[in-house]
Amino acid sequence: MAYKFVDNYREKGARKKLVKELQLKGITDENVLAAVGRVKRHYFFDETFWAQAYLDKAFPIGEGQTISNPYTVAYQSELLHIKNGDKVLEIGTGCGYQTCVLLELGAKVFTIERQQKLYERTLKVLPHIGYKAKFFLGDGSKGIAEHAPYDKIIVTAGAPLVPQILLKQLKIGGILVIPVGDEKEQKMVTVIRVSENDFDKIVLDTFRFVPLLGDQAW
Ligand code: SAM
C-alpha cells in the first residue's frame, strides 16, 4: 500500500462533512467530534481510494483486517470518556486510525497488534504523520501486564467474552470498552472497575467487528 500525506481542500471538506454525519448519527461529545475532525483518515488509504476515506464505512487495510468505520471509532472513543493524560491500552492497532483519535483526545496510548505486517507499517506511519504512541506486537487479549494499570482499555476486535485478565489491568474507576458476541455480531460492552473486586457492566448497541484472536479470545 502506497500512502501519500497531502491534505487538500477536498479532503478537508470531506472531513467536516463526516463530523456532521457523526453528529446526526448521535455522537455528542465535542472533544471526540473535534478529534475525528483533525485526524486525516485518507492518510490510511492508498490514494486511489481517497474518495472512500471519509465515508462512514470500514475498509480493508491488508492481512484480512479493516479500518473501523468512523462512527464505531467515535462511539468507542465517546464511551471511554478520555481525560487529558489518561493511560490507555488499545488492543488491535490495525492501521492506527483509532490510535490517532485517542492521541488527539490527550491520551497516552499503549497499542498492541498481533499481525506483524500491520504492526510494522503502523509503527512507521504514525510518527511520520506526527503521532507518538507505544507500539507492541503480540496477543493483546491478555493485555500488557508490564505497563498496567490503565485508566482505560479499548478493544477494537470482537471478543467471545470479556477477558477477566483485562479487568485486572484497569485502575479503580477505569473503563474497559469491548465488543462481545459471536462471529456475526457483537454488543458493545463497557465495564467500569468501581473497586478492587467490583465491576459495573453495561451492554449497549450492536456492531460487527473482525474477530479478536488469541489466548483470551477466539
Ligand atoms: N482500530 C483499528 C484502526 O483504526 O485501524 C482497526 C482495528 S481492526 C477492526 C482489529 C485489529 O485487531 C486487527 O488489526 C487485528 O489484527 C487485531 N487483533 C485481533 N486480535 C488481536 C489480538 N489478540 N491482539 C492484538 N490485536 C489483535
Residues whose N, C-alpha, C, O or C-beta is under 5 A from the ligand:
A	BS01	SAM	Q65 T66 I67 S68 I91 G92 T93 G94 C95 G96 Y97 Q98 I112 E113 R114 Q115 G138 D139 G140 S141 T156 A157 V210 P211 L212 L213 G214
